[in-house]
Amino acid sequence: MPNIVVVGLQWGDEGKGKIIDLLSEKAHAIVRAQGGNNAGHTIVVGGDEYKFHLIPSGILYPSTICMIGGGVVIDPEVLAHEIEVLEKKNISLKGRLGISPYAHMIFSYHRLLDQLSEKNKTDAIGTTGRGIGPCYADKVHRIGIRMADFLHEETFKKKLQQTLQQKNQVLKLLYQHAPLKFDDVFTEAVRYRDKLSSYVGDVEETLEELILKDKTIIFEGAQGALLDTTFGTYPFVTSSCTLSGGICTGVGIGPTKIDQTLGVMKAYSTRVGNGPFPTEFQKDEISKFPDPFVSRELGTTTGRVRRVGWFDAVLLKRSILLNGVDALAVTKLDILDSLNTIKICVAYELNGRRIETPPILEEERLQIKPVYEEMEGWMEDTSSITEYKDLPKQAKDYLEHLQETLLVPIFLISMGPSRDQSIILNSFLD
Ligand code: IMP
């Protein structure tokens, strides 16, 4: 099997976790490259539901190695908790979980500053409040604290003291907030150090060894292309590169080591947080769509109800271009089962003009009107269908239309959260 990058093509929450979990069966290693516990995925195996934010999805296969690359930002409490949950389920992690010492750490002041900054903005981003942006900002500002620093008592103390001085200035002057005490931040953080330290190792070298031995590696993207800091719907984006290109810088490999890019997209669109969403449902359309519990459109990380809309082929084509996608996985087809009409946005109208690429200006993104093609729905339960030929004709028409519009083959279709609610269409993996 080739080395595959799996990336989200929309605003995150495309169902990458389930797809990676499925592919993991044939993989030796799964590696996370960016983001932090703003991400979250739910995996259902044998009736048990697992929610992960930092640990790669493949951990549920007994021999798969899972690694967290240097480009990830780690909240020690969250990672320690995930390790504990798996240990309690008797899932052994020894020799199977690797954490890069280059990863930057999220501490309480990052979370606090994230939340204060959102509260004080007139145009809040709608972040997850997990301290992701402030942590990446510190990294680029060169005042971040890495896993290696965190594990080294003296270095951690020194760096935390310096950073806290600066953070307390910001808290006081910008937010009129009481200063944070060194002892409190330090004590809270080191509580999780022992739990993590035994898993920290030379992820970069291990990866190189696996690649030289021709082992199969899956690189797990987090969030989605439209949340990419550079090419997403800026400023309503996350703080890392969510594209296939970001995988190389996030795990420390060259682009020649990646063979294929698999793009994951929902059969419709969702977004959490603020920012433009051209195909977002109108009121009458929302009422016809399954409610958030039925459609499973509650965020894994924050529990927020996701905004929902029609499939946007204009944005998808751009995401495919940005990622160099070789094949597609279409998820949540079953959620469309009850709709009698399904729309696909194929262009936008801007000031009376038809455009087929997304505008860059935020103001224009808010003004554009989607141009839709309408297709007949199938009004049939697809959740237990396991063969493509058994799908209703209208569902096949919809999928084939997506494929023809996007000019990329569909490799997999998912119709529910379980592993067996999937149809694999071609030999992309062989
Ligand atoms: P942050 O990444 O917490 O700074 O949030 C920035 C934006 O990205 C917000 O709109 C979040 O809702 C969104 N976001 C971050 N991570 C995810 C994710 O994993 N899925 C969906 N949206 C996300």
Residues whose N, C-alpha, C, O or C-beta is under 5 A from the ligand:
A	BS01	IMP	W11 G12 D13 N38 A39 G40 I125 G126 T127 T128 G129 R130 I132 G133 Q223 L227 V237 T238 S239 V272 G273 N274
